[in-house]
Amino acid sequence: MAQRHLDPTDPTAAAAPVPADALAAYLRSQATEFLRALRQHQETGAGAAGGPAESVDAARALRRSARRISGSLHTFRPLLDETWAEELRPELAWLSGTLALEHACQSRLDRLLQALNRLSPRTEPPTDTLVDVAAGSRADLAAGSRADLAAGSRAAGAARVGATAPAPAAPATAAPATAAPRTVPHPAPPARSPAPPEARGNLTVGAAKAGALLDRQLTLARTRAHSTALQALGSARFHAVADKVAVLASDVPLAPAAQTADLRPLAAAAEERLTDAVAALPLVTAGHPYNAEALVHGLSPDPAPHPQDAPWHQVRLLLRLHRYACEALRGGEDPGTPVDARLLTAGQALNRHREASEAAAAAAAAARTPRIAPATAYALGVLHADQRHEVEAARFAFQQCWQQRTVTAG
């Protein structure tokens, strides 16, 4: 059964009602932030000097404000003009999703390449192995030299004695036989030691080829996403959205019922939806580390997203809506102040969950490339398993954070 656990410091637990003016102030502040980020993006995104980093920050701020406006329109839609809210909300979601594609491709590529570097062993054998090989080689050379020198001395003595003394010839022949057993144990370690570096070299080559394949595919996807974002920002559809947001910065179209409404019940409903979604998650299983639940059906040939990840992604969206509702209850005074540190920690865990899930899907898609080398496919399989383990670790972190929040709030 789903239960609500209210934090005493949460604004939703306040006794005084929160009027719709707080929502209007919050929407105006976010619309102003949207227009400011748009202006900065236009100034820095057109190839200005030192503009790429600033353009990325501006695009991130643009997405952030668009998400908050869209989420607030969804949570508090009974208090807003229905027609206006239903027209603007999907447009803001389209804009935020379009601008996020390029950043997602780049962060996914960085994550996978870092994982490959972390999983790849050293290409050179360890120092102690080199010392053992060198010592064995020197011992072999010294033993061989001593055996040859002893054999040569005995042979010279036998030559001087002549044919009348054939007996010393037997020790001369036996000397190499006795020296040979002393040299047999020494070549054995050098003969076995090159095998591990050869195996490591094969895995490293496979990882390098896997990294090159991922870089080629994700860079192409990032380039296409960048072109799509540029086309979206120059389209009439985007300009219509920007015009509506500009109007929102000065005038919020509230419904007639908003004059005497209280924001807290709608914010509590958003929290209730979040709590119900979390209760449906397998938190008991996620609470056990190394439960391998995220690896189930890891060898499925279906290229569709992993079915068990969808509920976690839904919780991530509902958690965002809950955070935005808590920010709206405070109005436009200081929306950047964290509502609850535990909520932010839980949101970060769910963000890592989605990033790892999408990175694992990208590794699996790359492994389905026709005619790739077995070493490359093996490296991509190891990478896929590693990212699914990251999914499991993110679930465990969320479970720990959420249970702590429940106990503390209860």
MARPA-553127 format. One record per residue (C-alpha): x, y, z; residue in one letter. Coordinates in steps of 0.25 Angstrom, whole numbers, padded with zeros to 4 digits, always signed. Example, Ala and Ser with C-alpha at 12.3 -4.5 7.8 and 13.67 -1.06 7.14 Angstrom:
2
+0049-0018+0031A+0055-0004+0029S
***
This chain:
410
+0000+0000+0000M+0005+0014-0004A+0008+0023+0008Q+0011+0038+0008R+0023+0042+0017H+0023+0057+0018L+0036+0064+0022D+0033+0074+0033P+0042+0084+0026T+0034+0082+0013D+0026+0094+0009P+0014+0085+0006T+0013+0082+0021A+0011+0097+0024A-0002+0101+0030A-0005+0114+0023A-0011+0112+0009P-0002+0116-0003V-0010+0125-0013P-0009+0125-0028A-0001+0137-0028D+0011+0129-0024A+0009+0120-0036L+0008+0133-0045A+0021+0138-0039A+0028+0125-0041Y+0024+0124-0056L+0028+0138-0058R+0042+0136-0052S+0044+0123-0061Q+0039+0131-0073A+0049+0142-0071T+0060+0132-0069E+0056+0125-0082F+0057+0138-0090L+0070+0142-0083R+0076+0128-0087A+0070+0129-0101L+0077+0143-0103R+0090+0137-0098Q+0089+0125-0107H+0087+0134-0119Q+0099+0143-0115E+0108+0131-0113T+0103+0120-0122G+0106+0127-0135A+0121+0125-0135G+0125+0136-0126A+0139+0136-0120A+0139+0127-0107G+0125+0124-0110G+0123+0108-0110P+0124+0107-0095A+0115+0118-0092E+0105+0113-0103S+0105+0100-0096V+0102+0106-0083D+0091+0115-0089A+0084+0103-0096A+0085+0096-0082R+0078+0108-0076A+0068+0108-0087L+0064+0093-0085R+0063+0095-0070R+0054+0107-0070S+0045+0100-0081A+0044+0087-0073R+0040+0095-0060R+0029+0103-0068I+0024+0090-0075S+0024+0083-0062G+0016+0094-0054S+0006+0094-0065L+0004+0080-0064H+0003+0080-0048T-0006+0092-0047F-0014+0091-0060R-0027+0093-0052P-0023+0107-0048L-0019+0111-0062L-0026+0114-0075D-0028+0100-0080E-0027+0104-0095T-0014+0112-0093W-0008+0102-0084A-0011+0090-0093E-0005+0097-0105E+0008+0102-0098L+0012+0090-0090R+0014+0080-0101P+0022+0090-0109E+0031+0093-0097L+0033+0078-0096A+0037+0077-0111W+0047+0088-0109L+0053+0082-0097S+0055+0068-0103G+0060+0074-0116T+0071+0082-0109L+0075+0070-0100A+0078+0060-0111L+0092+0066-0114E+0096+0067-0100H+0091+0053-0097A+0099+0047-0109C+0112+0054-0104Q+0110+0050-0090S+0107+0036-0094R+0120+0035-0103L+0128+0041-0091D+0122+0031-0082R+0125+0019-0091L+0139+0023-0094L+0143+0025-0080Q+0137+0011-0076A+0145+0005-0087L+0158+0012-0082N+0154+0007-0068R+0152-0007-0072L+0164-0008-0082S+0176-0014-0075P+0191-0010-0077R+0197-0013-0091T+0211-0015-0085E+0214-0027-0075P+0216-0023-0061P+0230-0019-0056T+0232-0032-0048D+0229-0040-0060T+0240-0033-0068L+0250-0034-0057V+0247-0049-0056D+0248-0051-0071V+0261-0043-0071A+0267-0051-0059A+0263-0064-0066G+0270-0060-0079S+0282-0056-0072R+0282-0069-0064A+0281-0077-0077D+0292-0069-0083L+0301-0071-0071A+0298-0086-0070A+0300-0088-0085G+0313-0081-0084S+0318-0089-0073R+0314-0102-0079A+0321-0099-0092D+0333-0094-0085L+0334-0107-0077A+0331-0116-0089A+0342-0108-0097G+0352-0110-0086S+0350-0125-0085R+0350-0127-0100A+0364-0119-0100A+0369-0128-0089G+0365-0141-0096A+0371-0136-0109A+0385-0134-0103R+0385-0147-0096V+0382-0154-0109G+0375-0166-0114A+0382-0175-0103T+0373-0169-0093A+0359-0170-0098P+0353-0171-0084A+0353-0156-0082P+0344-0155-0094A+0332-0160-0086A+0332-0149-0076P+0333-0139-0087A+0321-0145-0093T+0314-0146-0080A+0317-0131-0076A+0307-0125-0086P+0297-0136-0081A+0298-0132-0067T+0298-0117-0071A+0285-0119-0079A+0276-0122-0067P+0281-0109-0060R+0277-0101-0072T+0263-0107-0075V+0256-0101-0063P+0260-0087-0067H+0254-0085-0081P+0240-0090-0076A+0236-0076-0069P+0240-0068-0082P+0232-0078-0091A+0219-0076-0082R+0221-0061-0079S+0218-0056-0093P+0204-0062-0093A+0197-0052-0083P+0202-0040-0090P+0197-0046-0103E+0183-0048-0097A+0183-0034-0092R+0187-0029-0105G+0176-0035-0112N+0166-0030-0102L+0172-0016-0103T+0171-0016-0118V+0156-0020-0117G+0154-0009-0107A+0161+0001-0116A+0152-0004-0128K+0140-0003-0120A+0143+0011-0115G+0145+0015-0130A+0132+0009-0134L+0124+0016-0123L+0131+0029-0126D+0127+0028-0140R+0113+0024-0137Q+0110+0034-0126L+0118+0045-0133T+0109+0044-0145L+0096+0044-0136A+0101+0056-0129R+0104+0063-0142T+0090+0060-0146R+0084+0064-0133A+0092+0077-0134H+0086+0080-0148S+0072+0077-0143T+0074+0086-0131A+0078+0097-0141L+0066+0095-0150Q+0057+0095-0138A+0062+0108-0133L+0060+0115-0146G+0047+0109-0149S+0033+0116-0148A+0029+0106-0138R+0040+0111-0128F+0037+0125-0130H+0023+0123-0127A+0027+0116-0114V+0036+0128-0111A+0025+0138-0113D+0016+0131-0103K+0027+0130-0093V+0030+0145-0095A+0015+0148-0092V+0016+0138-0080L+0027+0147-0074A+0017+0158-0072S+0004+0152-0071D+0000+0138-0066V-0014+0134-0071P-0020+0128-0058L-0034+0121-0058A-0045+0128-0051P-0045+0118-0040A-0031+0121-0037A-0035+0134-0029Q-0038+0126-0016T-0030+0113-0019A-0019+0107-0011D-0007+0101-0017L-0004+0091-0007R-0015+0080-0011P-0009+0080-0025L+0005+0079-0020A+0001+0068-0010A-0005+0060-0022A+0008+0061-0030A+0015+0055-0017E+0004+0044-0016E+0007+0040-0031R+0021+0039-0028L+0020+0031-0015T+0010+0021-0022D+0020+0020-0034A+0032+0017-0024V+0023+0007-0016A+0022-0001-0029A+0037-0002-0031L+0045-0014-0026P+0052-0007-0015L+0053-0019-0007V+0061-0026-0018T+0069-0013-0021A+0073-0012-0006G+0082-0024-0008H+0095-0020-0014P+0100-0029-0026Y+0086-0035-0028N+0088-0036-0043A+0074-0032-0046E+0078-0022-0056A+0085-0033-0064L+0072-0041-0066V+0069-0043-0081H+0083-0036-0084G+0084-0045-0096L+0071-0042-0102S+0072-0040-0117P+0061-0029-0116D+0066-0015-0119P+0055-0009-0111A+0059-0002-0098P+0060-0011-0086H+0045-0013-0081P+0049-0013-0066Q+0055+0001-0067D+0042+0008-0071A+0036+0009-0057P+0049+0015-0052W+0049+0025-0063H+0035+0029-0060Q+0039+0031-0045V+0050+0040-0049R+0039+0049-0057L+0030+0049-0045L+0041+0053-0036L+0044+0064-0044R+0029+0069-0044L+0029+0068-0029H+0042+0076-0028R+0036+0087-0038Y+0023+0087-0030A+0031+0090-0017C+0038+0101-0024E+0025+0107-0029A+0019+0107-0014L+0031+0117-0011R+0027+0126-0023G+0038+0133-0031G+0046+0137-0019E+0057+0127-0020D+0054+0115-0029P+0068+0111-0029G+0069+0107-0015T+0068+0092-0013P+0055+0087-0007V+0061+0075+0000D+0075+0070-0001A+0070+0055-0001R+0061+0058-0013L+0073+0064-0020L+0081+0052-0017T+0070+0042-0021A+0068+0050-0034G+0083+0049-0037Q+0083+0034-0035A+0071+0033-0045L+0079+0042-0054N+0091+0032-0053R+0081+0021-0055H+0076+0026-0068R+0089+0030-0074E+0095+0016-0071A+0082+0009-0077S+0084+0017-0090E+0099+0015-0090A+0096+0000-0089A+0086+0001-0100A+0096+0008-0109A+0107-0002-0106A+0097-0013-0110A+0093-0006-0123A+0108-0005-0127A+0110-0019-0124A+0099-0022-0134R+0107-0016-0145T+0110-0026-0156P+0123-0032-0159R+0131-0027-0147I+0142-0034-0141A+0140-0044-0130P+0149-0036-0121A+0141-0024-0123T+0128-0031-0121A+0134-0037-0108Y+0138-0023-0103A+0125-0017-0106L+0118-0029-0098G+0127-0026-0086V+0124-0011-0087L+0109-0014-0088H+0110-0023-0075A+0118-0012-0068D+0107-0002-0071Q+0096-0011-0066R+0104-0013-0053H+0103+0003-0053E+0088+0002-0054V+0088-0007-0043E+0097+0001-0034A+0088+0014-0037A+0076+0006-0033R+0083+0002-0020F+0087+0017-0017A+0072+0021-0020F+0067+0011-0010Q+0076+0015+0001Q+0073+0030-0001C+0058+0027-0002W+0058+0018+0010Q+0066+0029+0018Q+0056+0039+0014R+0044+0031+0018T+0050+0028+0032V+0054+0042+0034T+0041+0048+0030A+0032+0037+0037G
***
